[in-house]
Amino acid sequence: MLKKIFTLAMPLMASLTFSLTADQDFIWSGSECNPCCPEPVCCEESFGNFFLRGDLLYWTSHISNQEGDFGRSDVSQSLTDCVLTTRVCESNKDPHWKWRAGYRIAAGYQLPCSDMEFAAMWTHFEPNGSKHHDDECDDSSGGRNRLKFNQVDIVALYNIKKCPSLTLRPFLGVRLAEIKNHIDVNHVNELILPTAVATETRSLFNKQRFRGVGPVFGINGDWDVMCGFGAYGTIAAAVLYADYNIRGCSSDIFTAPISNEIFTSSRRHLHQFVWNVDLALGVRWQTCLCESLYLSLKLGFEHHQYFEFNRLGCNNGDLTFDGGVFSVGLAY
C-alpha cells in the first residue's frame, strides 16, 4: 500500500534530503514579537545568510523479508508399521530492532537579494536488531542484524512566498548513500530420529555493502503561526544508481549418528536502481538572539524508506527508518 501511495505522489513532488524542512527559515522579522530584529536591508547592503544546524535523531529501523534468516526448525521422525513419518516444525521471526540515537549535520547559504538557497547535509545512524530462542535458558541460539547508514545530500532550493505566513520550497539536488548490512546468526536445531537424537548447529554470516548516487527532489512547506512558532512538512524522493557488494558464508554441522558437515560461501556484485522516499512533519520555533544572529528549534517526526534495498535473502526487502528529530540551528 505504501508503495502505491508513494508511486502516485512521485509526479507531484519529488525528493529531498531526510529533513531539509526548516533549514532556510531561520530569518524571521516579526518585529512585534522580536523587537531586536533589524529592519530588512536593501540589496546593496545584503551579503546573504549562512546557517548551521545539528539534529539529534531517535529512530528505529526494520528490514522486511529477513525472517527466514533468523528462523529455526526441528525435525522428528517416527517409524510405525514400517512406515517412516517425518515431521518438520519451522519457526521464522523478524529480529527485534532497538531504538537508537543518530545525528545529522547541515550547513547552507542563501544568496543575497535572492530566493535561491544551497545546502548540504550529512546523516549518520547505526541501528541493530537481534533475535533469540524462545527458551530464555538457551543462549546457544540467536542472531543479530547490524546496519551502518551514511547519507549526504547537496541541494538547491527556491523560496516561493504564497502568503505572509506560508512558504513553499521546491528543491533539486544530488544524494549519495552508503549502507552496510551485517547478519550473524547461530541456531541449534533438534533432529529426533527413530533410534537416536541428533542436533544441527546452523551458522550464517552475510554482509551487504550498498553504495548509491542519484537525483533527489521534492518540496518543503513552512507555515508561520505567530511569534516565531510554526509548523513544517516535507515530502521527497530519490532514485539512486546502486552498487552492491554481497558476501555470505554458512555452515551446518550435524552430530552423530548423522555426523556430517556442510560449508557454503558466495559472493555477488551487482548494479541496481533503488528509489527511496522521505516524509517529515513537525513544529518549530525561531527567534532573534541579537542584531545578526538567529536561533531555530525544531521537533518533529520522520519516515524514510528504501524500497527493495535488501538483496541478502531470496526475496528483496525494504529498509525503513522511523522516529523523532530535535534540531538546533543558527543563522547569521
Protein Blocks (a to p, Z undefined) as FASTA:
>chain_A
ZZmmmmmmmmmmccddfblmklmmmbccbfklmmmbccdddfklpgbjaddddddddddd
ddehklmmmgccddddddeehiacddddddddddddddddddddddddddehiabdcddd
ddddddddddddfblklmkbccddddddddddddddddddfbfkbccddddddddddddd
ddddddddddddfkbccddddddddddddddddddddddddddfbghiacdddddddddd
dddddddddddddddfklpadddddddddddddddddddddddddddfblmbccdddddd
dddddehkblkbmbdcddddedddddddddZZ
